[in-house]
């Protein structure tokens, strides 16, 4: 759109493809949070590097994702000399807000007040953030690359053998619920013998556990793909007859749902807040109680036995996904930037210009 963008993040190795747009600060460390692993830089010695970058780049807008997560985001927020926007993604769980109370809460509230704009990716993310830090939040959802996740991509040929494919995409973590899907698929296989489960996503420890479980039960047609590249991921969606997201909670949104819907695939997903905000039950997918393998199996069996319904739900999902295209979402975010810049004290300090350096 004619603006200059810089991306600041911790990095453990050289990052290609960004050129001088990427500015590494700190090294990421795996930190357990909300049933997952967040990779954060927890070093307290970042201030000098951050000051150097901010003085050199002279950003008009600094946009922080999870602005109160230590240490990079909180340090940039503390040192920011310009208009600063924060996007809140978390829901349920506790992304560090309660650690070291009451001292951490005092500093987080102090830094929170430095935000000139607040975005939440969903209603559940807004309610969660508001519960800790009351204020006005603009809901702007995540988006999907419609050109990349296009129905025109080629499927994975080895799985186009006439079997009905159920696809799971996600990290091999407990909260993603693959264990419940494996239990459900055992029943699905009895009712629909011509079915297959394809599990795509990184993870080692739980994958071994799941593979042992499948082998011990004698369950057939379960395929663990492991990590799939961004280039190949749309091909797996294309291969699927149904996309299944059995997460147990702590999901503020459903990017994988949008990706599948963009390729016109019907969804069976857990009825959790983040997913229910994307899926319309019985319209573009079916929502089932989380951690309920029996209900999950029944929904999958029902859809597998009803091709016209799968096609109808897929078409409805594709139509909805078109409204989440990144082109549209990015314009909404850009409009919000201009709104923040037009409000005091930024109105006089930062007149609108043709190009706006932005930190994300």
N, C-alpha and C positions, 0 to 999 in steps of 0.2 A: 504493500500500500504506500510505498515511498518513505517509510520510516526506518531509522537505523536501530537495530536491536542488538543487545549484548546479553549473553546468558552466563550467569555466574553460578558455579556449583562446585562441590568437592569432586575430585577425580583421583583415582588410584593409578591411572595410566594415561598416556596421550590419547586425546579424542580427535578423531578425524571427521571431516565433513562439515565442520563449522567455520574453519578458517579463523580469522581474528575475531569472529563473533563470540567465541567461547573464551571465558576467563576463569581458569581454575583457581580456587582458593580452598585450601585444606584437603585432607584425605578422608574418604568416607569410612565409617566404622559401623558394623552391624549392631543395631540396637533393637531388642524385642519391644514391640509396641502394638497394642490392639490386635493381638493374635497373629501378627505378622512380623517381618523384619524390616525396619527402616534403616537406610544407610545414610548416616549423618556424620558431619564433622563435629567432634565434641571438644576440639582444642580451644582453650581460652586465649590463645596467642594469635588471634586473627586481626586484631584492630589495626595494626600498622599497615598491613597489606590492603585491607578494606579502605582505609583512609586514602591510600595512594591511588587506588582504582577510582574512587569517587571524585577525588580532586582532578584526576586526569580526564575522565569521561564526561563530567558535568552533565549528568542525566537530568532530563526533564521529569521523567516518571521512574520510580523504582517500584517494581511489582514483585512482591514476595509471596511464595506459596507456602502455606502453614507458617505465617510470620512469627509465631511465638515458639517455634521449635528451635532448640539450641543446636549449634552455637552460631552457625553462619547467619541464619535469618535474624536472630535476635540481635546479633552484633551489627548487621547492616541497618536494621530498624533503629537501633540506638544511635547510630552515627549518621543516619540519612540527613542530608542538608536540603532535601527537596521533597516534592509531593510523593507520598508513599501509599501504595495500595496493597492490601493483603487479601489473598484468596484462602478460604478455609475449606478443607476437604474432609476432615475427620468426622466420624459420628460414633456414638457409643464409645467404647474403649476409653482410654485416658492417654492422650498424646503428650504426656509430660506436664500437664497443667497442675497436677496435684503433687508432683514430686517436691519434697523439701518444704511443704507448707509449714508455717504461713509466709516464710520469707520469699519463696519463689512466686507466690501469688501477688505479693506486694510489687515485685519488680515487673512481672508480666502485665499487671494492670497499668503500671506506669508506662511501659513500652506500648501497650495496646492503644493508649491515648495518643500516641504519635502517628497512628494510622489516619490518613486523610480520606481513605475509601476502604470499604470492606465488602468483599464478595464471598458468597457461599455457593458451592456447586449444586446444592439441592436444598430442599426444605429441611431434611433431616440434619444436614451439615449446619444449616443456619440455626436450628433449634439447639443443637449441641453446643455450638460456639456461643450462642446467646445465653445459654445456661451458665456458662463460666464468665463470659464477658458481655454483659448487656449492651445493646446498641443497635443501630440500624444496619442491616446487611442487604445487599443487592444479590438476588439469586441469578447467577449466570451459569448455566450448566457447562459441563465438558462437551467437547465436540468430537466429530469423527471425520476422517479424511475420506470423503465420498469418492474421490478419484482412485484412491488406493484400494479401498474396500468396495469394489465394484462387482456387480453380478456378471460382468464380462470376463472375469478371470477364469483360467482353466482349473478344473478340479484335480485332485491327486488321483492319478489314473489307477493305481493299485487298489484303491478302495471303491472304484466304480465297477463293481462286479455283480450288481443286482441286490446286494444286501442293503438294508436300511441302516444308515449311520447316525448314531447319536454322538454329538461332539461336546467335549468338555474342554475349556480353555482356562487355565489359571495356574498359579503357583501351587506346588504340592505342599499346602499348609492345611492344618486342621480346619481353619475357619472357611476354607473354600468348599468343604463338604464333599469331597470326592468319595470318602468312605461311605457316605449315605447313598451316593449314586451307584457305587459298586454293589451294595446290598439291594438296591432297587433293580439294578440290571439283572441280577440273578433271577428275579421274578419275571422281568421283561423277557428274558431269553426263553423261559418256559412258555409264555403266551405268544411270543413272536420269535420263533426260532431263526428266522431270516434277518436278524438284527445284529448290530455290532456297536461297541463302545470305543471311541477314539479319545484318548486323554492326551492333551497337548499342554505342556507347561514345564518349567524348570523345577528341580528339587531332587534331592538324592535320598535322604534318610527315609522320608515317608514313602517315596516311590518304591524303595526296596520292600517296605512293609506292605504296601498295596499289592505289589507283584507276588509276594509270598502268600498273601491272602487269596489272591486269584488262583494261584497254582494249587494251593491246599484244597480249595473248594471245587476244583476241576471246571471252573467257569470258562467257557470258550468265547472267542471273538472279543477279547479285551486287548486293545493295542495301546501301549504306552509310547508316545512319540518323544517325550522330553521337550527340550527347548526347540522352538520353531522361530526362524528369523522373521523379521517384520515383512520381508518380501514374500515369504511363503505362507504367512498366516491367512491372508484372504483365500488362498487355495483350499485350506482346511475348512473354512466356513462354507465355501462353495461345495465341498464334498459332502457336507452334512445334510441330512434330512430334517433333523431337529437339533437345536442347540440347547444344552442344559446347563444351568447355573445354580447349583445346590448350596450356595454359601449359607453359613449359619448365622451371620450377622456382621456388624462392624463395616458395612459397605455403605458409603454415603451416596454412591452413584453406581452406574453399571456400564462402564465403557465397553466391556466385552459384549453386553447386550446390544449396544448401538452398532458395534461392528458386525454382529450376526444379522441384525435387522437390516443393515445397509445392503447385505447380500440377499435379502428377501427370505430369511430363514425364520420359521416359527420357534418360539421360545417356551421352555418349561423352566421356571425359576422359583426360588424360595420367595415366600411372601414376607420379605423384610423391607424396611423403609426405603433404603436406597434403590432397590429393584422395583418396588411398587410405584416409585415416582417416575419410572421409565416405561414399565409394562402396563398396558391396560388389560386386565384379566378377561379372558375369553374373547378378546379382540385381536391382539397381535401376539398373544401368548397365554400361557396358563400359569397361575401362581399357586403354589402349594405350601403348606406349613413347613417351616425349616425343621431339619432333623427328623423328618417323617418319611422314611424309606417307602412305606406302603403307599402313601398318597403320591409320592414321586413316581413310583412304578405305575400306578394306575393312570396318571396323567400321560406318561410316556406311551403306555400301551394304547390308550385312547387315540392319541395323535398318530402313532405309527399305523393304526388300522383305518385311518381316515385321511386319505391323500387330498381330497378336495378341501378339507378343513386346513390341512397343512399349507396348501397353496394360498388359501384365503388369508390366513394369519400372516404368512410370509409377505404377501402383497401389502397388507395393512402396516406391517412393521417397516417395510421399505419406504412407504409413504411417510411414516413418522420420522424415520431416520433422516430424510431429506431436510427436515427442519433443524437438524443438529449439525449440519455441515460446518466445518471450521471457518469457511468464508463468512457465513452468517454470524457465528459466535464471535469471531475476531472483530467484526464490525461493531457488535454490541459492546465488546470490551473497549474498543477504541473510542466509542461514543462516551463510555464511562470515564475514560481518561480525560477527555475534553471537558466533561462535566466537573471532574475534580479540579482540573487546572483553571476552570472559570470561576471557582469559588475562592473567597479570601482564605489564606493570604496569598494564594498562587496567582490570582487574576492579574495583579500588577507585576508580579515578579517574573511570570512566564507567559508572555504574549504568545498566541498561536503562531506557529511557524510551519513551513512546508515539511520539514523533517524533524522528527522528535526522537532523540536517542532514548531508548527504553531498556531498562534492566528487568529481565524476567527471572 
